[in-house]
Amino acid sequence: MSSVEIIVASLRGAHVAALVSLFGTLVFLTLVARAAMAEAPVDAPRLHWRLLRLARVSTAFALVIGTAWLVVETVVIAGTDDIATTLRALPVVAWQTQFGQWLLLRGLLLLVVLGLLRPRRAGLAVAPMLGAPMLRAPMPGAPMLGAVLLAGIALVLQPLLGHAGAIGGGVGATLIASEVMHLLAAGAWLGSLLPLFITIGTLPHNFAATACRSFTPIGLSAVLVLAGTAVLQVTDLMGDMPGLFGTGYGHVALVKVGLFGVLLALAAVNRLALTDRLAGAAPDAARRHMRTSIAIETVLGAVVVITAGFLATHTPGTHEEPVWPFPWRPSLSVFAEPDLRGEVIGALVAVGVAVIMTVAGMIWRRMRWPALVVAAIIAARAIPHLDLLLVEAFPTSFFTSPTEFAATAIAHGAKLFAANCVACHGAEGHGDGPTAKSLPIHPADLTAQHLWAHSDGEMFWYVSHGFDAPEGGVAMPGFAGTLSSEARWDLIDYLHAHNAGDSMRSTGTWSHPVPVPQFDATCADGHAIDLDDLRGRVLRIIAVSGDAATLSVPLAARGITTILLARKHMAATDPAACVTSEPETWTAFAILSGVPDDALVGEQVLVDQNHWLRAHWRPGEPGDWNDPQAFASVVADLAAHPIAADTGSGHAHQH
Ligand code: HEC
């Protein structure tokens, strides 16, 4: 983060903190303090006056800091570096950017609130400092309710000034809705802390205890809303766990969650232990403890709000490669292994039983200790088996490949493999290269199904950092120093394509879902397409020897795009077909089919709507695809058995 970004984030946070304080104070005045003020008519005017002053000071802070924020954003947006040009750019940013317009609207609302909060308007009939007692607690009048409403609106404008506003569309709308709820709840809870502090210092102790009790329903519902909406925002913006643990954005969010936990604990102590003591025998000590605890809460609350300001400035985790910080990650892959599955399920059931026994022990007092002891023994025996739910992980485990499984990447990877890897892994990747025998451990068979158990990010780690042999020494060198990261990603695409081709050659099918490699093609009307333009369509790819006229295939078929794969340049002449003639695309399809480049002519491949490679036919094989009826039945079979779009190697094209 640059220093300007830090200043922007701090100003944004401080500005929101002032708005939170304003909204919370007004909520406190209208909803929480009334019962206590009615009970304590002598002290009520003084309390009322103090709270009103707090609200006014908060408004003034919000206005001043908001202005400073506008100035600094102007410097950032307009790139100005002296006062005169900044001042000239100020009205432009204020009037002509979305940010400026929303901020101006907020400023206007705050000025109106300031007017409504003048003591006479806000329902304070008697100047309280003169000590004239009031006979009843002031009921909130129209100006007061208006002030609460406007302060709430000013607060919830916040998302329009940050990411959620910029995202737009469906995601934008739910995010904005949840952020609005989140802000109102934060305002009602955190903003009420200072008023609570003042109330406990102003009112006699038993009336202060009344105020604490009236605060409970508001505080509790605010906490529930905060937690619920936070979960929504985290999953939407962060791309789940890797984003949370692996990105700067996620770390700030974790700090926020941690502080929230501490705040919650302090609030629980205040309400469950100290409030009753405030109304009880030793009120003075309770009052002191409570004020200290609320003061700490207030500071932490301010830190939370300012942290949120940093979150809004930082790039959300979905745009960043997450660097995984732990040496393992959770994985459900064990459920695919029949001999281990039972062990894990047994352990999970045992942990469930232990939890039920613990809960039962809490409820049924007489059985408490025996139940807890048995539960502890069961848990202690079961939990170690759960490490089967963890697999080894690396900092790059959740990296995604930037190559989009392009044909050019696969072809490039093939060359790199021949130059760097065959000595150990062998020309066909079976782990039988010339130097394999002399190695401390046997090189892996890269054509095994096991290869697909690793995420792209894990493969990237292996190729970058290699392996040490268990007895010491290097089993496989890392290539981070000799090959660029693009080259290493290309190698991984080749390993996947080659593995698929090996399966096709030995079994006649692709036993693991493989996406179609990306390539460009030209269609008859001369326009160039890439495969993303054809998403949702079934593709029939035919490797031709160079002359489309010799094809005996009827090319036009409903819902299907035919693509002729040529080895040499060829013009797209048939209006029913597109042509691709990059040599890399030819090579990539030869690798995926498990044949040498020269043997690909005549081969046909069928790709489903989600762009998985599905079926494959070569001249001489049964079920001649050049016969329209036979071909139609292959297409129908494919449509009847779709592959879920998220199965596979994580090669989703959209990334
Ligand atoms: C010096 C010999 C050597 C060279 C060169 C070498 N490897 Fe390896 N490779 C190994 C050995 C040995 C293993 C097995 C390590 C183990 O099982 O702990 C291995 C394992 C792997 C694995 C893990 C496979 C799995 O399923 O667990 C991958 C992926 C891999 N190598 C890719 C490559 C690539 C790509 C290259 C070329 C850039 C390469 N290797 C070059 C020796 C080598």
Residues whose N, C-alpha, C, O or C-beta is under 5 A from the ligand:
A	BS01	HEC	N420 C421 C424 I441 H442 P443 A444 H450 L451 Y462 V463 F467 A475 M476 P477 F479 L491
